[in-house]
Amino acid sequence: MLAVVPARGGSVGVPLKNLAKVGGTPLVSRAVLACVRAELVDTVVVSTDHAGIAETAEHAGARIVDRPAELSGGTASSESAVLHALDALAAADGAEDPEIVILVQCTSAFIDPKDLDAAVAKVRDGQADVVFSAMETFEFVWTADGQGINHDRSYRPRRQDREPHYRETGAFYVMRTAGFRSSGHRFFGTVAVQPVPAVHAVEVDTTEDLEIVRALAHVVDVPQPIDVDAVITDFDGVHTDDRAYVDSEGREMVAVSRSDGMGVALLKRSGVKLLVLSTEQNPVVSARARKLGVPVLQGLSTKQTALRDWLTIEGLDPARVAYVGNDLNDLGCMSLVGWPIAVPDAHPRVRAAARVVLTQAGGAGAVRELCDRVLAARPPLAETEQPPARPLTFRARQAAVPAVRIGEHLLGPGHPVYVIGEIGINHNGDVDIARRLIDVAVDAGCDAVKFQKRTPEICVPVEQRGQIRQTPWGEMTYMEYKIRTEFGRDEYTEIAAHCKDRGIDWFASPWDVPSVEFLEEMDVITHKVASASVTDHELLRALAATGKPIILSTGMSTLEEIDKAVRILGTQRLVMMHATSTYPLPPEEANLRTIATLQERYGVPVGYSGHERGLQISLAAVTLGAVTVERHITLDRTMWGSDHAASLEPSGLEHLVRDIRIIEQALGDGVKRVFPGEEAPRARLRRVTV
């Protein structure tokens, strides 16, 4: 099921309309996200001639097809863009047409993924060849010269006595691909309607339409979790209803919501940073901040400068920061962050600039609502967990990183290091070797073993398929070799049973979408993204859709490439692995301090995937905060195969796990104290002088 979103740069009614923000999100992103959230849509493509639209759509989760100039003018049809996208994908992937293609238009700001799914299901199940979005209407339609179009003007039946008509909304058209190619038009064969609510039926063709959908956004949009690392709020109009009570002595009092206090307390416990920024000099601001236990900067002439400096000092990524305001002097701060947020009664320009408009007013629970939505994007906290005491230190930031549950294990600072024995392809296609390697991992004390799963027909480049390889099974093509060493359902069923018997987790790195589906059928507890797959956004979207925890390796990747991967995967159930994809790894390329860099940038647990000879670098990674360590394992480094030489043999793996557990004990808790073993030497050796 392929969704195609035509989004050219030109627009007659509203310049760069597809990048216009509604509810803080560009129209093209809203269209893409509706498709991404639909359960029956597999792939989303945006066809565009504009670089800015392409970048925005890709961030939202779409694949990009460059739209040629001849199909980008004002007279070009949407059908031509869809046909071109089908041809472009077929040429790029060598794949057949999808069964169903969906034309989705950015002019509709409110597309419910459930409506998309319902329409797709009608075509999939054979009820129709085409299903389009439409609004039920009982309106009387007239010509300009006073002639009735859908009624006899001499007869005015009551609404309940009339059959409804359906007005096409232009939001989406679900089509059987073969019929669409044959007809070249979006309407063919059996056509059916997918009714949508009237509030979803506004098309954006003019600036007036744009203002209408912006006004509706905070009412229509389903509240989504807000995934941020910090929340900054204005005071008046956010913590209060923007009114003040003045007594006879000129002292001001304000009304606040008690529920805000609990929300702030929960947010602090989750490790999210908070700050109150205000131009107001009244001591009521600092008094309320003290009550909440939140730092405050007040009496400011320019909040924007103060916020910029605070973000720098805290080392925060502005894209992962929320700012809540209500009036014009908040616009500068809102422009600095990735999540500008407004209260519902904010100034119209503030609401227009907001990515999110809250439903609760200032002083009536706005802060609590925001806290709840931020907490919804983070793992639940145990009731006994406490907030970090020194948020400016690396150790405190590390402690604030939420743990990720994989099976029965928690991966995160303060929890035992999760040790993974990477079997990968070191089984050489022999399930007996795989079982023996699982036993090696269990005997050494590993927590999990990991394999690799490929569909050779997809993963092996065409130019390499016919190359001749010398293998232990004789001379064969590279494609034959990859098929020979790939495990299927029978082998993985044996592996799963053996792992269950030995009490060890198992999972794999899928290298293509069918392999994701295969591993989901095997009910693995997590998925691992190999370093080579960081830029495979189609694969990442398939993994994100599983809802499973994801372990993301970051070898041979730039921060920009990792940023794009994280936008797709999210951070709620993400564990990163620092890695350098050199085999074997020389010490000068290990760059272990990147563990701290990744943790501070993304706020997720970070581990280490090593390809070095020996144990020292992996052990150093543990002392630097790695929450999981992954090493390739083998029965014998001299065995035939590409990964054996950089792998650990059984004795080396046993020593690694033993030394990791010793380091965990030795690291302690950082609290300076006199230990029992020091008492005797202290009494014997200590001199006290005055």
C-alpha positions in Angstrom: 0.0 0.0 0.0 1.8 3.1 -1.3 0.8 6.6 -0.4 1.9 9.4 -2.8 1.8 13.0 -1.7 2.3 15.5 -4.6 3.8 18.7 -3.1 5.2 21.1 -5.6 6.9 24.4 -4.6 4.6 26.6 -6.6 1.2 27.7 -5.5 -1.1 30.4 -6.9 -3.3 31.0 -3.9 -0.8 30.7 -1.0 2.9 31.0 -1.7 4.8 27.8 -0.6 1.5 26.6 0.7 2.8 23.1 1.4 5.3 24.5 4.0 2.7 26.7 5.7 2.3 25.6 9.3 -1.0 24.6 10.9 -0.9 23.8 14.5 2.9 24.3 14.3 3.3 21.6 11.7 3.8 22.2 7.9 0.9 21.0 5.7 3.2 18.5 3.9 4.3 17.0 7.3 0.7 16.7 8.4 -0.1 14.7 5.2 2.9 12.5 5.7 2.2 11.9 9.4 -1.4 10.9 8.7 -0.1 8.2 6.3 2.7 7.1 8.6 0.1 6.7 11.5 -2.3 4.7 9.3 -1.9 1.0 10.0 -2.6 -0.1 6.4 -0.2 2.2 4.6 3.2 0.6 4.1 5.3 3.4 2.4 4.9 7.2 2.0 6.4 9.1 -0.9 6.4 12.8 -1.4 6.8 14.0 -5.0 8.3 17.5 -5.1 10.4 19.9 -7.0 11.3 22.0 -4.0 14.3 21.2 -1.7 12.8 22.7 1.4 9.6 20.6 1.0 11.7 17.5 0.4 13.7 18.0 3.6 10.6 18.7 5.7 8.8 15.6 4.3 11.8 13.4 4.8 12.0 14.5 8.5 8.3 13.5 8.8 9.0 10.0 7.6 8.5 10.1 3.8 10.6 8.9 1.0 11.4 11.6 -1.7 10.8 11.4 -5.4 12.2 14.4 -7.4 9.4 15.8 -9.5 10.6 17.0 -13.0 9.9 20.5 -14.2 7.4 19.4 -16.8 5.2 17.9 -14.1 5.6 20.8 -11.6 3.7 23.6 -13.3 0.2 24.9 -12.5 -1.4 22.8 -15.2 0.2 19.5 -14.2 -2.3 17.0 -12.8 -1.9 15.1 -9.6 -2.4 11.9 -11.6 0.8 12.6 -13.5 2.7 13.1 -10.3 1.5 9.7 -9.0 2.3 7.9 -12.2 5.8 9.4 -12.3 6.3 8.4 -8.6 5.3 4.8 -9.4 7.7 4.7 -12.4 10.5 6.3 -10.3 10.2 3.8 -7.5 10.1 0.9 -10.0 13.3 2.1 -11.6 15.0 2.7 -8.3 14.0 -0.5 -6.5 13.4 -2.9 -9.3 10.1 -3.8 -7.6 6.7 -4.4 -9.0 3.8 -1.9 -8.6 2.1 -1.9 -5.2 -1.4 -3.4 -5.1 -2.9 -0.1 -4.0 -1.8 3.5 -4.5 -3.2 6.3 -2.5 -3.2 9.9 -3.7 -3.0 12.2 -0.6 -3.2 15.9 -0.9 -1.6 18.5 1.4 -4.5 20.9 0.9 -6.4 18.9 3.6 -4.9 19.8 7.0 -7.0 17.2 8.9 -6.7 13.7 7.7 -7.6 11.0 10.2 -5.4 7.9 9.8 -8.5 5.7 10.7 -10.4 7.2 7.7 -7.4 6.3 5.5 -7.4 2.8 6.8 -11.1 2.4 6.3 -10.8 3.5 2.7 -7.8 1.2 2.0 -9.7 -1.7 3.5 -12.6 -1.2 1.1 -10.3 -1.4 -1.9 -8.2 -4.2 -0.5 -11.3 -6.3 0.3 -12.8 -5.8 -3.2 -15.7 -3.6 -2.3 -14.5 -0.9 -4.8 -11.7 0.0 -7.2 -11.6 3.6 -6.0 -12.5 5.1 -2.7 -12.3 8.9 -2.1 -12.9 11.1 0.9 -16.1 13.0 1.0 -18.4 14.9 3.4 -22.0 14.1 3.7 -24.1 17.2 2.8 -27.8 18.1 2.5 -27.0 21.4 0.9 -29.1 22.8 -2.0 -26.7 23.6 -4.9 -27.6 26.3 -7.4 -26.2 27.8 -10.7 -25.5 31.5 -10.9 -28.6 32.1 -12.9 -30.8 30.5 -10.2 -31.3 27.0 -11.5 -31.4 24.1 -9.0 -28.6 21.5 -9.6 -29.4 18.8 -7.1 -33.0 19.8 -6.5 -36.3 21.0 -8.0 -36.5 24.7 -6.8 -40.3 24.4 -6.6 -40.1 21.6 -4.0 -38.4 22.1 -0.6 -38.4 18.8 1.2 -37.3 18.6 4.8 -33.7 17.5 5.6 -34.9 14.2 7.0 -36.9 13.5 3.9 -33.9 13.9 1.5 -31.1 11.6 0.5 -27.7 13.0 1.3 -25.2 13.9 -1.3 -21.4 13.7 -0.8 -19.0 16.6 -1.5 -15.5 15.5 -2.5 -13.0 16.9 0.1 -9.8 16.3 -2.0 -8.0 14.7 1.0 -7.3 11.2 -0.4 -8.1 8.9 -3.2 -7.4 5.1 -2.7 -7.0 3.3 -6.0 -6.2 -0.2 -7.3 -2.9 0.5 -9.0 -3.5 -1.6 -12.1 -6.8 0.1 -12.9 -5.2 3.5 -12.2 -2.4 2.8 -14.7 -4.8 1.5 -17.2 -7.1 4.5 -17.0 -4.6 7.2 -16.2 -7.3 8.9 -14.0 -8.2 8.7 -10.3 -11.8 7.6 -11.0 -12.4 4.2 -12.8 -14.3 1.0 -12.2 -16.4 0.8 -9.1 -16.2 4.0 -7.1 -17.1 4.3 -3.4 -17.1 7.1 -0.8 -15.3 7.2 2.5 -17.3 9.7 4.7 -15.3 12.1 6.8 -16.5 14.6 9.3 -17.3 18.2 8.2 -14.5 19.6 10.4 -12.0 17.5 8.3 -13.3 18.8 5.0 -11.7 22.2 4.8 -9.4 22.5 1.8 -6.6 25.1 1.9 -6.6 27.0 -1.4 -6.6 30.6 -0.1 -5.1 32.5 2.8 -8.6 32.7 4.3 -8.7 28.8 4.2 -5.4 28.8 5.9 -6.6 31.0 8.7 -9.6 28.8 9.2 -7.7 25.6 9.6 -5.2 27.3 11.9 -8.1 28.4 14.1 -9.5 24.9 14.1 -6.2 23.0 14.7 -6.1 23.1 18.5 -9.7 21.8 18.6 -9.5 19.1 15.8 -6.0 17.7 16.4 -5.7 14.7 18.6 -3.2 15.6 21.4 0.1 13.8 20.8 3.0 13.2 23.2 5.6 15.9 23.3 9.1 14.4 23.3 11.5 17.0 24.8 14.3 17.3 27.2 13.4 20.7 28.7 10.3 22.8 29.3 10.5 26.6 29.6 7.4 28.6 30.5 6.4 32.2 30.7 4.6 33.0 34.0 1.7 35.5 33.5 -0.9 33.9 31.3 0.6 30.4 31.6 0.9 29.7 35.3 -1.8 32.2 35.9 -5.0 33.4 34.0 -3.2 36.7 33.3 -5.1 38.6 36.0 -3.8 40.0 39.3 -5.6 40.8 42.5 -4.3 44.0 44.1 -5.0 44.8 47.8 -5.1 48.2 49.5 -1.4 48.2 50.0 -0.7 47.7 46.3 0.4 44.1 46.7 -0.5 41.7 43.9 -1.8 38.1 44.2 -2.5 35.7 41.4 -4.5 32.5 41.1 -2.7 29.3 40.1 -3.8 25.7 39.6 -2.8 23.2 42.3 -2.7 20.4 39.7 0.3 22.2 38.0 2.4 21.4 41.1 2.0 17.6 40.8 2.7 17.8 37.0 5.9 19.7 37.6 7.0 17.3 40.3 6.5 14.3 38.0 8.3 16.0 35.2 11.3 16.8 37.5 11.4 13.1 38.5 11.6 12.1 34.9 14.7 14.1 34.4 13.2 16.9 32.2 14.7 20.3 32.9 12.4 23.2 33.7 12.8 27.0 33.8 10.4 29.9 34.3 11.2 33.0 32.3 9.4 36.3 33.0 9.8 40.0 32.4 7.6 40.6 35.5 9.5 41.9 38.5 6.8 41.0 41.1 8.1 38.6 43.8 5.0 36.4 43.3 6.9 34.9 40.3 9.9 33.8 42.3 7.6 32.7 45.2 5.6 30.4 42.9 8.8 29.1 41.3 10.2 28.2 44.8 7.0 26.4 45.6 7.4 24.3 42.5 11.1 23.8 43.0 11.8 25.2 39.5 14.6 27.7 38.6 13.4 31.2 37.5 14.8 34.1 35.6 12.6 37.2 36.0 12.7 40.9 35.5 14.2 40.3 32.1 14.3 43.0 29.4 14.7 40.4 26.6 13.6 36.8 27.3 15.0 35.6 24.0 18.6 36.4 24.9 18.3 34.8 28.4 16.8 31.7 26.8 19.5 31.4 24.2 22.2 31.7 26.9 20.5 29.1 29.1 20.2 26.6 26.3 24.0 27.0 25.7 24.9 26.6 29.3 22.7 23.5 29.7 24.0 22.0 26.5 20.5 21.4 25.2 19.5 20.8 21.6 16.9 23.5 20.9 15.0 21.1 18.7 14.2 19.1 21.8 13.0 22.0 24.0 9.5 23.3 24.6 8.6 26.9 25.3 5.1 27.9 26.4 3.9 31.4 26.0 0.8 33.5 25.6 1.7 37.0 24.3 3.7 38.8 21.7 6.9 39.1 23.8 7.0 35.3 23.8 7.4 35.0 20.0 11.2 35.5 20.1 11.6 32.6 22.5 9.2 30.4 20.6 11.3 30.9 17.4 14.4 29.4 19.2 12.9 26.0 20.1 11.6 23.0 18.3 8.3 22.9 20.3 6.7 26.4 20.5 3.5 26.0 22.5 0.6 28.4 23.3 -2.2 28.4 25.7 -5.7 28.5 24.0 -6.4 32.1 24.9 -3.0 33.4 23.6 -2.6 36.2 21.2 -3.6 35.1 17.6 -0.1 35.6 16.4 1.2 33.4 19.2 -1.3 30.7 18.4 -0.3 30.9 14.7 3.4 30.4 15.6 2.7 27.5 18.0 3.4 23.9 17.1 0.9 22.9 19.8 -2.0 24.8 21.3 -3.0 23.5 24.7 -6.7 22.9 25.6 -6.4 24.2 29.2 -6.1 27.9 29.9 -3.3 29.5 31.9 -3.9 29.2 35.6 -6.5 26.5 34.9 -4.2 23.5 34.3 -2.2 24.5 31.2 1.1 23.6 32.9 -0.3 20.2 34.1 -1.6 19.4 30.6 1.8 20.1 29.1 3.6 18.0 31.8 1.2 15.1 31.1 1.9 15.2 27.4 5.7 15.4 27.9 5.5 12.5 30.4 3.5 10.5 27.8 6.6 10.4 25.6 8.8 9.1 28.4 8.9 5.6 30.1 6.9 5.4 33.3 8.8 6.1 36.5 8.8 3.8 39.6 7.2 5.5 42.6 10.5 5.4 44.5 12.6 7.1 41.8 14.0 10.5 42.8 15.1 13.4 40.5 18.8 14.0 39.8 20.4 16.2 42.4 22.9 18.1 40.2 21.5 18.6 36.7 24.5 20.4 35.4 27.0 17.5 35.8 27.5 14.7 33.4 26.9 12.2 36.1 23.5 13.8 37.0 22.5 13.9 33.3 23.4 10.3 33.0 21.3 9.4 36.0 18.4 11.2 34.4 18.5 9.0 31.3 15.4 6.7 31.5 16.1 3.0 31.3 14.7 0.9 28.4 13.3 -2.6 29.2 14.4 -5.4 26.9 12.8 -8.7 28.0 13.5 -9.0 31.7 16.4 -6.6 31.7 16.6 -2.8 32.2 19.2 -1.1 30.1 20.3 2.3 31.5 22.7 3.9 34.0 22.6 2.3 37.4 21.6 -1.1 36.0 23.8 -4.1 35.2 25.6 -3.9 31.9 23.7 -5.9 29.2 26.3 -8.1 27.6 25.5 -9.3 24.0 27.4 -12.1 22.3 27.2 -11.2 18.6 27.0 -14.5 16.7 26.0 -12.6 13.5 27.0 -14.9 10.6 29.8 -16.7 12.5 27.5 -19.8 12.5 28.6 -20.2 8.8 25.1 -21.5 8.0 25.4 -24.4 10.4 22.7 -24.5 13.1 24.8 -26.8 15.3 27.6 -24.1 15.4 24.9 -21.6 16.3 23.8 -23.8 19.2 27.4 -24.2 20.4 27.9 -20.4 20.3 24.7 -19.9 22.3 26.1 -22.3 24.9 29.4 -20.3 24.9 27.5 -17.1 25.6 25.5 -18.6 28.4 28.5 -20.2 30.0 30.4 -16.9 29.9 27.4 -15.1 31.6 26.1 -13.1 28.6 22.6 -11.7 28.7 21.8 -12.1 25.0 23.0 -13.4 21.7 22.4 -11.6 18.4 22.2 -12.8 14.8 21.8 -11.1 11.4 18.8 -11.7 9.1 18.8 -10.8 5.4 16.8 -11.5 2.3 19.7 -12.0 -0.1 17.6 -11.2 -3.2 17.2 -7.7 -1.7 20.5 -7.1 0.1 23.1 -8.4 -2.3 24.0 -5.7 -4.9 23.3 -6.8 -8.4 26.9 -6.3 -9.5 28.1 -8.7 -6.8 25.7 -11.5 -7.2 27.6 -13.3 -10.0 31.1 -12.9 -8.4 32.8 -16.2 -7.8 33.8 -17.0 -4.1 36.0 -19.8 -2.7 34.1 -21.3 0.2 34.3 -24.3 2.5 31.6 -25.8 0.3 33.5 -25.3 -2.9 33.4 -22.6 -5.6 30.1 -20.7 -5.9 28.7 -17.3 -6.7 28.4 -14.7 -4.0 24.6 -14.9 -4.2 24.7 -18.7 -3.8 27.1 -18.3 -0.8 24.8 -15.7 0.9 21.8 -18.0 0.4 23.8 -21.0 1.7 24.7 -19.2 5.0 21.3 -17.6 5.7 19.1 -19.2 8.3 15.3 -19.6 7.7 12.3 -20.4 9.8 13.3 -23.9 10.7 16.8 -22.9 11.9 15.5 -19.9 13.9 12.8 -22.0 15.5 15.6 -24.3 16.8 17.6 -21.3 17.9 14.6 -19.8 19.8 13.9 -23.1 21.5 17.6 -23.5 22.5 17.8 -20.0 23.8 14.7 -20.5 25.9 16.1 -23.7 27.3 19.4 -22.0 28.2 17.6 -18.9 29.6 19.2 -16.3 27.3 17.7 -13.5 25.2 18.1 -13.6 21.4 17.4 -11.2 18.6 18.8 -10.1 15.3 19.7 -7.2 13.0 17.3 -7.2 10.1 18.8 -5.8 6.9 15.5 -5.4 4.9 11.8 -5.0 5.5 10.9 -8.6 4.8 13.4 -9.6 7.5 11.7 -7.3 9.9 8.4 -9.1 9.2 10.1 -12.5 9.6 11.6 -11.6 13.0 8.3 -10.2 14.2 6.7 -13.5 13.3 9.5 -15.1 15.5 8.4 -12.7 18.3 11.9 -11.4 19.1 12.1 -9.1 22.1 13.9 -6.3 20.4 15.5 -5.3 17.0 19.0 -4.2 16.3 19.8 -1.6 13.6 23.2 -2.4 12.1 25.5 0.5 11.4 25.1 -0.1 7.7 21.4 0.5 8.0 21.3 3.9 9.7 20.4 5.7 6.5 17.9 3.0 5.3 14.8 5.0 6.3 12.4 2.5 4.8 13.8 -0.1 7.1 13.8 2.3 10.1 10.1 3.1 9.6 9.3 -0.6 9.5 11.2 -1.1 12.7 9.5 1.9 14.4 6.1 0.5 13.4 6.8 -2.7 15.5 6.6 -0.8 18.7 9.5 -2.9 20.0 12.6 -1.5 21.8 15.3 -0.6 19.2 19.1 -0.9 19.6 20.7 1.5 17.1 24.4 1.1 16.2 26.0 4.3 14.9 29.2 3.2 13.2 30.3 5.0 10.0 27.5 7.6 10.6 27.5 11.4 11.0 25.5 13.1 13.7 23.2 14.5 10.9 22.5 10.9 9.7 21.9 9.8 13.2 19.5 12.8 13.8 17.4 11.7 10.9 17.3 8.1 12.1 16.2 9.2 15.6 13.4 11.3 14.1 12.0 8.1 12.6 12.7 5.8 15.5 11.9 8.2 18.4 13.6 8.1 21.7 11.1 6.4 24.0 12.4 2.9 23.6 15.7 3.6 22.0 19.2 2.4 23.0 22.2 3.6 21.1 25.5 1.9 20.5 28.7 3.8 19.9 30.6 1.9 17.3 33.5 2.4 14.8 33.0 0.1 11.8 36.7 -0.8 11.3 37.5 -4.5 11.4 39.6 -5.1 13.5 39.4 -1.8 15.3 42.7 0.1 16.1 42.7 1.9 19.5 43.2 5.3 17.9 39.8 5.0 16.1 37.8 3.8 19.2 36.8 7.4 20.2 35.1 6.2 23.4 34.2 9.7 24.6 31.5 9.6 21.9 29.5 7.5 24.4 29.0 10.7 26.5 28.4 12.8 23.3 25.5 10.5 22.1 23.9 10.3 25.6 23.9 14.1 26.1 22.6 14.8 22.5 19.8 12.2 22.5 19.0 11.6 26.1 18.9 7.8 25.7 21.0 4.9 27.2 24.2 4.4 25.2 26.2 1.2 24.9 29.3 0.1 23.0 29.6 -2.3 20.0 33.3 -3.3 19.7 35.3 -4.8 16.8 38.7 -4.6 18.4 41.1 -7.4 19.4 41.4 -7.9 23.1 39.3 -6.6 26.0 40.7 -3.3 27.1 38.6 -1.0 24.9 35.4 -2.7 25.8 36.2 -2.5 29.5 37.1 1.2 29.2 33.7 1.8 27.5 32.0 0.4 30.7 33.9 2.8 32.9 32.7 5.6 30.6 29.1 4.7 31.1 28.2 2.1 28.4 25.0 0.4 29.5 25.5 -2.5 27.1 28.5 -4.1 25.5 28.3 -6.2 22.3 31.2 -8.3 20.9 31.4 -10.8 18.1 32.0 -14.3 19.3 33.4 -17.4 17.6 34.5 -20.9 18.5 37.9 -20.3 16.8 39.3 -17.1 15.3 40.9 -19.1 12.5 37.6 -20.4 11.2 36.6 -19.5 7.7 34.5 -16.3 7.4 34.8 -12.5 7.4 34.0 -11.8 11.1 35.9 -14.5 13.0 39.2 -12.7 13.1 37.8 -9.8 15.1 35.7 -12.0 17.4 36.2 -13.3 21.0 36.9 -16.9 21.6 35.1 -18.6 24.6 37.9 -17.9 27.1 38.1 -14.2 26.0 34.3 -13.8 26.3 34.4 -15.3 29.8 37.1 -12.9 30.9 35.2 -10.0 29.4 32.0 -10.7 31.3 33.9 -11.4 34.5 35.8 -8.1 34.3 32.7 -6.1 33.4 31.0 -7.3 36.6 34.1 -6.4 38.6 34.1 -2.9 37.1 30.4 -2.5 38.0 31.2 -3.2 41.6 34.3 -1.0 41.6 32.6 2.0 40.2 30.4 2.4 43.3 28.0 5.2 43.8 30.3 8.2 43.9 29.5 9.1 47.5 32.8 9.7 49.5 32.8 7.6 52.7 35.1 5.7 55.0 34.7 2.0 54.2 34.9 -0.8 56.8 38.2 -2.0 55.5 39.7 1.4 56.2 38.7 1.5 59.9 41.7 -0.4 61.2 44.4 1.4 59.2 42.7 4.7 60.0 42.9 4.0 63.8 46.5 2.9 63.4 47.9 5.4 61.0 45.9 8.7 61.3 47.6 11.6 63.2 45.3 14.4 64.3 47.0 17.8 65.0 45.7 21.1 66.2 
